Amino acid sequence: MVDDIDSSGNLQNPATWKERGNEQFNKGEYKKATECFARAIELDPDYLPAWNNLGYTLLKMGKIEEATRINKKIKEIKNKSVKSIPAPSPTDKSSLEEPINSSFSPDKEDIRKKYENGEISYTQYQVYLHGEETTRENPKK
């Protein structure tokens, strides 16, 4: 049960629960891992890394139908997220070529794939595209 897991870290941060889930997964404790990933998703229903890891864990457990449902949910979240990204205006001075930081300059396709795979957050993706933080239509508080 999740209660048995070390309680250090910010328990209101979904990344904390995703990392705990990863630790449990690496120990072969798949049931505990799914509980941790579910807690991360409860805190942020659009947190793709937790959804991805939950789906993979269910697949490892042989729960193919559940993993397939998770995969469909991931696609829904990605589609919702991509539709909410505003197109840059022609007068916008920020360039799509502008890197997240000057020491590393990934190409646009790599960044888009990282976002779609849940490797970077919506905010990080927006910073890369527009050079500043933007908020979602319905930001989480």
MIKOL-825326 format. One record per atom (N, C-alpha, C): atom name; chain; x, y, z. Coordinates in Angstrom, 2 decimals. Example, Ala and Ser with C-alpha at 12.3 -4.5 7.8 and 13.67 -1.06 7.14 Angstrom:
BEGIN
(node N, A, (13.19, -5.69, 7.80))
(node CA, A, (12.30, -4.50, 7.80))
(node C, A, (13.20, -3.30, 7.80))
(node N, A, (12.85, -2.25, 7.08))
(node CA, A, (13.67, -1.06, 7.14))
(node C, A, (12.90, 0.03, 7.87))
END
This chain:
BEGIN
(node N, A, (0.84, -1.18, 0.00))
(node CA, A, (0.00, 0.00, 0.00))
(node C, A, (0.89, 1.24, 0.00))
(node N, A, (0.38, 2.32, -0.55))
(node CA, A, (1.14, 3.56, -0.65))
(node C, A, (1.57, 4.06, 0.71))
(node N, A, (0.81, 3.79, 1.74))
(node CA, A, (1.15, 4.25, 3.09))
(node C, A, (2.49, 3.68, 3.58))
(node N, A, (2.90, 2.54, 3.02))
(node CA, A, (4.15, 1.89, 3.43))
(node C, A, (5.38, 2.57, 2.84))
(node N, A, (5.18, 3.51, 1.92))
(node CA, A, (6.29, 4.12, 1.18))
(node C, A, (6.79, 5.35, 1.93))
(node N, A, (8.10, 5.55, 1.89))
(node CA, A, (8.76, 6.69, 2.53))
(node C, A, (7.98, 7.98, 2.25))
(node N, A, (7.75, 8.80, 3.26))
(node CA, A, (6.94, 9.99, 3.10))
(node C, A, (7.76, 11.27, 2.96))
(node N, A, (9.05, 11.16, 2.60))
(node CA, A, (9.83, 12.38, 2.37))
(node C, A, (9.45, 12.96, 1.01))
(node N, A, (9.67, 14.26, 0.86))
(node CA, A, (9.33, 14.93, -0.40))
(node C, A, (8.01, 15.65, -0.30))
(node N, A, (7.68, 16.41, -1.31))
(node CA, A, (6.44, 17.17, -1.36))
(node C, A, (5.31, 16.25, -1.80))
(node N, A, (4.44, 15.89, -0.89))
(node CA, A, (3.37, 14.94, -1.18))
(node C, A, (2.25, 15.54, -2.02))
(node N, A, (2.31, 16.84, -2.27))
(node CA, A, (1.32, 17.47, -3.15))
(node C, A, (1.87, 17.64, -4.57))
(node N, A, (3.07, 17.19, -4.80))
(node CA, A, (3.71, 17.30, -6.11))
(node C, A, (3.56, 15.96, -6.83))
(node N, A, (2.91, 15.94, -8.00))
(node CA, A, (2.75, 14.67, -8.71))
(node C, A, (4.08, 14.04, -9.11))
(node N, A, (5.11, 14.85, -9.33))
(node CA, A, (6.42, 14.30, -9.69))
(node C, A, (7.00, 13.45, -8.56))
(node N, A, (6.72, 13.85, -7.30))
(node CA, A, (7.17, 13.06, -6.15))
(node C, A, (6.57, 11.66, -6.22))
(node N, A, (5.28, 11.58, -6.50))
(node CA, A, (4.61, 10.28, -6.56))
(node C, A, (5.05, 9.47, -7.77))
(node N, A, (5.31, 10.16, -8.90))
(node CA, A, (5.79, 9.44, -10.07))
(node C, A, (7.16, 8.82, -9.77))
(node N, A, (8.04, 9.59, -9.13))
(node CA, A, (9.36, 9.06, -8.78))
(node C, A, (9.26, 7.89, -7.81))
(node N, A, (8.36, 7.99, -6.86))
(node CA, A, (8.15, 6.87, -5.93))
(node C, A, (7.64, 5.64, -6.67))
(node N, A, (6.75, 5.90, -7.63))
(node CA, A, (6.26, 4.79, -8.46))
(node C, A, (7.39, 4.14, -9.24))
(node N, A, (8.29, 4.97, -9.77))
(node CA, A, (9.44, 4.43, -10.50))
(node C, A, (10.30, 3.56, -9.59))
(node N, A, (10.51, 4.03, -8.35))
(node CA, A, (11.30, 3.25, -7.39))
(node C, A, (10.64, 1.90, -7.12))
(node N, A, (9.33, 1.91, -6.91))
(node CA, A, (8.61, 0.66, -6.64))
(node C, A, (8.66, -0.25, -7.86))
(node N, A, (8.51, 0.33, -9.05))
(node CA, A, (8.59, -0.45, -10.28))
(node C, A, (9.94, -1.15, -10.38))
(node N, A, (11.01, -0.39, -10.12))
(node CA, A, (12.37, -0.95, -10.22))
(node C, A, (12.61, -2.06, -9.20))
(node N, A, (11.86, -2.06, -8.10))
(node CA, A, (11.95, -3.14, -7.10))
(node C, A, (11.08, -4.33, -7.47))
(node N, A, (10.28, -4.17, -8.54))
(node CA, A, (9.35, -5.23, -8.92))
(node C, A, (8.04, -5.16, -8.15))
(node N, A, (7.82, -4.10, -7.42))
(node CA, A, (6.59, -3.90, -6.64))
(node C, A, (5.57, -3.17, -7.52))
(node N, A, (5.03, -3.88, -8.50))
(node CA, A, (4.18, -3.25, -9.50))
(node C, A, (2.87, -2.71, -8.93))
(node N, A, (2.28, -3.41, -7.98))
(node CA, A, (1.03, -2.93, -7.39))
(node C, A, (1.26, -1.60, -6.67))
(node N, A, (2.34, -1.54, -5.87))
(node CA, A, (2.66, -0.28, -5.19))
(node C, A, (2.98, 0.82, -6.21))
(node N, A, (3.66, 0.46, -7.29))
(node CA, A, (3.99, 1.44, -8.34))
(node C, A, (2.71, 2.01, -8.93))
(node N, A, (1.73, 1.15, -9.22))
(node CA, A, (0.48, 1.65, -9.80))
(node C, A, (-0.23, 2.58, -8.83))
(node N, A, (-0.16, 2.29, -7.55))
(node CA, A, (-0.79, 3.17, -6.54))
(node C, A, (-0.12, 4.54, -6.53))
(node N, A, (1.19, 4.56, -6.65))
(node CA, A, (1.92, 5.84, -6.68))
(node C, A, (1.59, 6.63, -7.93))
(node N, A, (1.59, 5.96, -9.08))
(node CA, A, (1.26, 6.66, -10.32))
(node C, A, (-0.17, 7.18, -10.28))
(node N, A, (-1.08, 6.39, -9.70))
(node CA, A, (-2.47, 6.83, -9.58))
(node C, A, (-2.57, 8.07, -8.68))
(node N, A, (-1.77, 8.11, -7.63))
(node CA, A, (-1.77, 9.29, -6.74))
(node C, A, (-1.27, 10.52, -7.49))
(node N, A, (-0.23, 10.36, -8.30))
(node CA, A, (0.28, 11.47, -9.12))
(node C, A, (-0.81, 11.98, -10.06))
(node N, A, (-1.54, 11.06, -10.66))
(node CA, A, (-2.60, 11.43, -11.60))
(node C, A, (-3.76, 12.10, -10.87))
(node N, A, (-4.03, 11.65, -9.66))
(node CA, A, (-5.07, 12.28, -8.84))
(node C, A, (-4.71, 13.75, -8.58))
(node N, A, (-3.44, 14.02, -8.34))
(node CA, A, (-2.98, 15.39, -8.09))
(node C, A, (-2.98, 16.23, -9.36))
(node N, A, (-2.65, 15.62, -10.49))
(node CA, A, (-2.64, 16.33, -11.78))
(node C, A, (-3.11, 15.37, -12.86))
(node N, A, (-4.41, 15.43, -13.20))
(node CA, A, (-4.98, 14.50, -14.17))
(node C, A, (-4.35, 14.56, -15.56))
(node N, A, (-3.59, 15.60, -15.87))
(node CA, A, (-2.95, 15.73, -17.18))
(node C, A, (-1.44, 15.43, -17.13))
(node N, A, (-0.97, 14.82, -16.05))
(node CA, A, (0.46, 14.57, -15.88))
(node C, A, (0.87, 13.34, -16.68))
(node N, A, (1.32, 13.56, -17.91))
(node CA, A, (1.62, 12.47, -18.84))
(node C, A, (2.68, 11.48, -18.35))
(node N, A, (3.75, 11.93, -17.70))
(node CA, A, (4.74, 10.92, -17.25))
(node C, A, (4.13, 9.86, -16.33))
(node N, A, (3.21, 10.26, -15.46))
(node CA, A, (2.57, 9.28, -14.58))
(node C, A, (1.64, 8.36, -15.37))
(node N, A, (0.89, 8.94, -16.31))
(node CA, A, (0.02, 8.11, -17.16))
(node C, A, (0.85, 7.10, -17.94))
(node N, A, (1.95, 7.56, -18.55))
(node CA, A, (2.82, 6.65, -19.31))
(node C, A, (3.34, 5.52, -18.45))
(node N, A, (3.84, 5.85, -17.27))
(node CA, A, (4.41, 4.83, -16.39))
(node C, A, (3.34, 3.89, -15.85))
(node N, A, (2.15, 4.42, -15.59))
(node CA, A, (1.05, 3.56, -15.15))
(node C, A, (0.70, 2.55, -16.24))
(node N, A, (0.60, 3.03, -17.48))
(node CA, A, (0.28, 2.13, -18.59))
(node C, A, (1.32, 1.04, -18.78))
(node N, A, (2.59, 1.44, -18.70))
(node CA, A, (3.67, 0.47, -18.86))
(node C, A, (3.66, -0.55, -17.72))
(node N, A, (3.40, -0.09, -16.51))
(node CA, A, (3.37, -1.00, -15.36))
(node C, A, (2.22, -1.99, -15.51))
(node N, A, (1.06, -1.51, -15.93))
(node CA, A, (-0.07, -2.41, -16.15))
(node C, A, (0.26, -3.44, -17.22))
(node N, A, (0.95, -3.00, -18.25))
(node CA, A, (1.37, -3.92, -19.31))
(node C, A, (2.30, -5.00, -18.74))
(node N, A, (3.26, -4.59, -17.90))
(node CA, A, (4.16, -5.55, -17.26))
(node C, A, (3.40, -6.54, -16.38))
(node N, A, (2.28, -6.07, -15.81))
(node CA, A, (1.47, -6.93, -14.95))
(node C, A, (0.55, -7.84, -15.76))
(node N, A, (0.56, -7.68, -17.09))
(node CA, A, (-0.29, -8.49, -17.95))
(node C, A, (-1.71, -7.97, -18.07))
(node N, A, (-1.94, -6.76, -17.62))
(node CA, A, (-3.28, -6.16, -17.68))
(node C, A, (-3.41, -5.36, -18.97))
(node N, A, (-3.53, -6.09, -20.07))
(node CA, A, (-3.49, -5.50, -21.41))
(node C, A, (-4.67, -4.55, -21.65))
(node N, A, (-5.87, -4.95, -21.27))
(node CA, A, (-7.04, -4.09, -21.49))
(node C, A, (-6.92, -2.77, -20.74))
(node N, A, (-6.46, -2.84, -19.49))
(node CA, A, (-6.28, -1.61, -18.71))
(node C, A, (-5.19, -0.75, -19.32))
(node N, A, (-4.12, -1.36, -19.76))
(node CA, A, (-3.02, -0.61, -20.38))
(node C, A, (-3.50, 0.06, -21.67))
(node N, A, (-4.35, -0.62, -22.42))
(node CA, A, (-4.90, -0.05, -23.65))
(node C, A, (-5.78, 1.15, -23.33))
(node N, A, (-6.57, 1.07, -22.27))
(node CA, A, (-7.39, 2.22, -21.86))
(node C, A, (-6.51, 3.40, -21.47))
(node N, A, (-5.43, 3.12, -20.79))
(node CA, A, (-4.49, 4.17, -20.39))
(node C, A, (-3.90, 4.82, -21.64))
(node N, A, (-3.53, 4.01, -22.62))
(node CA, A, (-2.96, 4.53, -23.86))
(node C, A, (-3.95, 5.48, -24.55))
(node N, A, (-5.22, 5.12, -24.56))
(node CA, A, (-6.24, 6.00, -25.16))
(node C, A, (-6.34, 7.31, -24.37))
(node N, A, (-6.26, 7.21, -23.05))
(node CA, A, (-6.32, 8.41, -22.20))
(node C, A, (-5.13, 9.32, -22.49))
(node N, A, (-3.96, 8.74, -22.66))
(node CA, A, (-2.75, 9.51, -22.97))
(node C, A, (-2.96, 10.28, -24.28))
(node N, A, (-3.50, 9.61, -25.27))
(node CA, A, (-3.75, 10.27, -26.56))
(node C, A, (-4.74, 11.41, -26.40))
(node N, A, (-5.78, 11.22, -25.60))
(node CA, A, (-6.76, 12.29, -25.35))
(node C, A, (-6.08, 13.51, -24.71))
(node N, A, (-5.25, 13.27, -23.72))
(node CA, A, (-4.56, 14.36, -23.04))
(node C, A, (-3.64, 15.08, -24.02))
(node N, A, (-2.90, 14.34, -24.81))
(node CA, A, (-2.00, 14.96, -25.78))
(node C, A, (-2.78, 15.79, -26.78))
(node N, A, (-3.88, 15.25, -27.28))
(node CA, A, (-4.69, 16.00, -28.25))
(node C, A, (-5.26, 17.26, -27.62))
(node N, A, (-5.72, 17.16, -26.39))
(node CA, A, (-6.26, 18.32, -25.69))
(node C, A, (-5.18, 19.37, -25.50))
(node N, A, (-3.99, 18.93, -25.12))
(node CA, A, (-2.88, 19.85, -24.88))
(node C, A, (-2.44, 20.54, -26.17))
(node N, A, (-2.32, 19.78, -27.24))
(node CA, A, (-1.87, 20.35, -28.50))
(node C, A, (-2.89, 21.34, -29.04))
(node N, A, (-4.17, 21.04, -28.89))
(node CA, A, (-5.22, 21.96, -29.37))
(node C, A, (-5.23, 23.26, -28.59))
(node N, A, (-4.77, 23.24, -27.34))
(node CA, A, (-4.80, 24.45, -26.52))
(node C, A, (-3.58, 25.34, -26.74))
(node N, A, (-2.61, 24.88, -27.55))
(node CA, A, (-1.42, 25.68, -27.80))
(node C, A, (-1.75, 26.71, -28.87))
(node N, A, (-1.66, 28.00, -28.54))
(node CA, A, (-1.97, 29.02, -29.53))
(node C, A, (-0.88, 29.10, -30.60))
(node N, A, (-1.30, 29.38, -31.82))
(node CA, A, (-0.33, 29.55, -32.90))
(node C, A, (0.38, 30.89, -32.69))
(node N, A, (1.67, 30.95, -32.97))
(node CA, A, (2.37, 32.22, -32.82))
(node C, A, (1.87, 33.23, -33.86))
(node N, A, (1.78, 34.48, -33.44))
(node CA, A, (1.33, 35.51, -34.37))
(node C, A, (2.48, 35.91, -35.27))
(node N, A, (2.18, 36.38, -36.49))
(node CA, A, (3.25, 36.76, -37.41))
(node C, A, (4.10, 37.92, -36.88))
(node N, A, (3.54, 38.72, -35.97))
(node CA, A, (4.29, 39.85, -35.43))
(node C, A, (5.07, 39.49, -34.18))
(node N, A, (4.92, 38.26, -33.70))
(node CA, A, (5.62, 37.81, -32.50))
(node C, A, (7.12, 37.78, -32.78))
(node N, A, (7.89, 38.45, -31.95))
(node CA, A, (9.35, 38.54, -32.14))
(node C, A, (10.07, 37.27, -31.72))
(node N, A, (9.43, 36.42, -30.88))
(node CA, A, (10.10, 35.19, -30.48))
(node C, A, (10.10, 34.22, -31.66))
(node N, A, (11.16, 33.50, -31.79))
(node CA, A, (11.33, 32.59, -32.91))
(node C, A, (11.16, 31.16, -32.44))
(node N, A, (10.62, 30.32, -33.32))
(node CA, A, (10.51, 28.90, -32.98))
(node C, A, (11.89, 28.26, -32.91))
(node N, A, (12.89, 28.89, -33.48))
(node CA, A, (14.25, 28.39, -33.41))
(node C, A, (14.93, 28.75, -32.09))
(node N, A, (14.34, 29.59, -31.30))
(node CA, A, (14.96, 30.06, -30.05))
(node C, A, (15.01, 28.90, -29.05))
(node N, A, (16.19, 28.55, -28.54))
(node CA, A, (16.31, 27.42, -27.63))
(node C, A, (15.81, 27.75, -26.22))
(node N, A, (15.53, 26.70, -25.46))
(node CA, A, (15.13, 26.87, -24.07))
(node C, A, (16.24, 27.55, -23.30))
(node N, A, (17.45, 27.15, -23.52))
(node CA, A, (18.59, 27.89, -22.95))
(node C, A, (19.68, 27.93, -24.00))
(node N, A, (20.55, 28.89, -23.90))
(node CA, A, (21.50, 29.14, -24.97))
(node C, A, (22.59, 28.08, -25.11))
(node N, A, (22.81, 27.27, -24.10))
(node CA, A, (23.87, 26.28, -24.19))
(node C, A, (23.41, 24.99, -24.86))
(node N, A, (22.12, 24.83, -25.06))
(node CA, A, (21.58, 23.63, -25.68))
(node C, A, (20.50, 24.04, -26.67))
(node N, A, (20.63, 23.64, -27.91))
(node CA, A, (19.70, 24.07, -28.93))
(node C, A, (19.11, 22.88, -29.67))
(node N, A, (18.12, 22.21, -29.07))
(node CA, A, (17.48, 21.09, -29.76))
(node C, A, (16.63, 21.59, -30.92))
(node N, A, (16.37, 20.72, -31.88))
(node CA, A, (15.52, 21.18, -32.96))
(node C, A, (14.05, 21.07, -32.57))
(node N, A, (13.20, 21.75, -33.32))
(node CA, A, (11.77, 21.83, -32.99))
(node C, A, (11.12, 20.46, -32.91))
(node N, A, (11.50, 19.58, -33.81))
(node CA, A, (10.89, 18.25, -33.84))
(node C, A, (11.23, 17.46, -32.57))
(node N, A, (12.47, 17.56, -32.10))
(node CA, A, (12.86, 16.87, -30.86))
(node C, A, (12.05, 17.39, -29.68))
(node N, A, (11.89, 18.69, -29.59))
(node CA, A, (11.12, 19.28, -28.48))
(node C, A, (9.66, 18.84, -28.56))
(node N, A, (9.08, 18.87, -29.75))
(node CA, A, (7.69, 18.44, -29.90))
(node C, A, (7.53, 16.99, -29.47))
(node N, A, (8.45, 16.12, -29.87))
(node CA, A, (8.38, 14.71, -29.49))
(node C, A, (8.52, 14.54, -27.98))
(node N, A, (9.45, 15.30, -27.37))
(node CA, A, (9.62, 15.21, -25.92))
(node C, A, (8.34, 15.63, -25.21))
(node N, A, (7.69, 16.67, -25.70))
(node CA, A, (6.43, 17.11, -25.09))
(node C, A, (5.35, 16.04, -25.27))
(node N, A, (5.22, 15.52, -26.47))
(node CA, A, (4.19, 14.50, -26.75))
(node C, A, (4.44, 13.23, -25.94))
(node N, A, (5.68, 12.91, -25.65))
(node CA, A, (6.02, 11.72, -24.87))
(node C, A, (5.98, 11.97, -23.37))
(node N, A, (5.68, 13.22, -22.98))
(node CA, A, (5.59, 13.53, -21.56))
(node C, A, (6.93, 13.74, -20.89))
(node N, A, (7.99, 13.92, -21.68))
(node CA, A, (9.32, 14.12, -21.11))
(node C, A, (9.55, 15.55, -20.63))
(node N, A, (8.82, 16.49, -21.23))
(node CA, A, (8.88, 17.88, -20.77))
(node C, A, (7.46, 18.35, -20.51))
(node N, A, (7.32, 19.32, -19.65))
(node CA, A, (6.00, 19.82, -19.28))
(node C, A, (5.45, 20.78, -20.32))
(node N, A, (4.18, 21.07, -20.21))
(node CA, A, (3.53, 22.05, -21.07))
(node C, A, (4.24, 23.39, -20.95))
(node N, A, (4.58, 23.79, -19.74))
(node CA, A, (5.26, 25.07, -19.52))
(node C, A, (6.61, 25.09, -20.22))
(node N, A, (7.39, 24.02, -20.09))
(node CA, A, (8.68, 23.97, -20.76))
(node C, A, (8.51, 24.05, -22.28))
(node N, A, (7.52, 23.39, -22.81))
(node CA, A, (7.24, 23.42, -24.23))
(node C, A, (6.89, 24.84, -24.67))
(node N, A, (6.07, 25.51, -23.87))
(node CA, A, (5.68, 26.89, -24.20))
(node C, A, (6.87, 27.83, -24.13))
(node N, A, (7.73, 27.64, -23.15))
(node CA, A, (8.92, 28.49, -23.04))
(node C, A, (9.78, 28.31, -24.29))
(node N, A, (9.91, 27.09, -24.75))
(node CA, A, (10.69, 26.86, -25.96))
(node C, A, (10.03, 27.55, -27.16))
(node N, A, (8.72, 27.40, -27.30))
(node CA, A, (8.03, 27.97, -28.46))
(node C, A, (7.97, 29.49, -28.43))
(node N, A, (7.70, 30.04, -27.25))
(node CA, A, (7.40, 31.47, -27.16))
(node C, A, (8.39, 32.28, -26.34))
(node N, A, (9.31, 31.61, -25.67))
(node CA, A, (10.30, 32.34, -24.90))
(node C, A, (9.80, 32.85, -23.57))
(node N, A, (8.60, 32.45, -23.16))
(node CA, A, (8.05, 32.89, -21.88))
(node C, A, (7.04, 31.87, -21.40))
(node N, A, (6.77, 31.90, -20.09))
(node CA, A, (5.77, 31.00, -19.55))
(node C, A, (4.39, 31.48, -19.93))
(node N, A, (3.53, 30.54, -20.32))
(node CA, A, (2.14, 30.83, -20.57))
(node C, A, (1.32, 29.88, -19.73))
(node N, A, (0.08, 30.18, -19.52))
(node CA, A, (-0.76, 29.30, -18.71))
(node C, A, (-1.78, 28.61, -19.60))
(node N, A, (-2.28, 27.49, -19.11))
(node CA, A, (-3.35, 26.78, -19.82))
(node C, A, (-4.64, 27.54, -19.62))
(node N, A, (-5.63, 27.20, -20.42))
(node CA, A, (-6.94, 27.85, -20.28))
(node C, A, (-7.51, 27.63, -18.88))
(node N, A, (-7.29, 26.44, -18.32))
(node CA, A, (-7.79, 26.12, -16.98))
(node C, A, (-6.62, 25.70, -16.11))
(node N, A, (-5.82, 26.65, -15.64))
(node CA, A, (-4.64, 26.28, -14.86))
(node C, A, (-5.01, 25.60, -13.54))
(node N, A, (-4.16, 24.68, -13.14))
(node CA, A, (-4.35, 24.00, -11.86))
(node C, A, (-3.83, 24.88, -10.74))
(node N, A, (-4.49, 24.93, -9.62))
(node CA, A, (-4.04, 25.75, -8.49))
(node C, A, (-3.54, 24.86, -7.39))
END
